[in-house]
Amino acid sequence: MAAESVIEENKLTLYSYWRSSCSFRLRIALNLKSLSYHYKSVNLLKGEQSHPEFLKLNPVGFVPVLVDGPVVLTDSFAIIMYLEDKYPDRHPLLPNDILKRAVNFQAANIVSSLIQPLQNLSVLNYIGEKVSPDEKLPWAQTAIRKGFTALEKLLEDHTGRYATGDEVFLADVFLAPQLYSAFTRFNIHKDEFPILSRLYATYNNIPAFQEASPENQPDAVY
């Protein structure tokens, strides 16, 4: 993990897919809080998210899933908030300032509600089947550009070294995977979004983010 002191007892189990941005954001949060976890791969391309044993953990069939002893948690946002409540003193992900907290929630929600759901694997497969395979990329790019335009406007008066100042908070945890996906998978040009592009470069130098990056996962395939 990124930090020197890592919580080992009651080790968590993370069901993840290397290229899933929702799993990516949760891996960042776990690393920032120095929480050790056992990694279990769920291969989305092979349909393992639809296997009966996985559906017992998450009937929706999405990753990530986090198992904490008897507790089974789904939805990355909910899981991250659970970790924030359980380990509030280990790299807090929300600032004390109420305006900054609101901006963090807004940024996280733009990513998790307005961008990522429209460019996830199941939606893109549906577009490919019902419309045309050639429409998958333009569809994803439209959703990403709309969300990124909103994020640039939201953050223009709040950024410091990171999204909402000089500390890494919730907004950064959600932004980094979405930026990675947009710039490396969906051919969004960095010069279209200068604030987000600068943040992306900064995130690439943070160990907790680097260790969570898709190419560094045990199930990564190229």
Summary of the structure (lengths in Angstrom):
residues: 222
radius of gyration: 16.9
end to end distance: 23.7
largest distance: 50.4
contacts: 693
relative contact order: 0.15
helix: 55%
strand: 12%
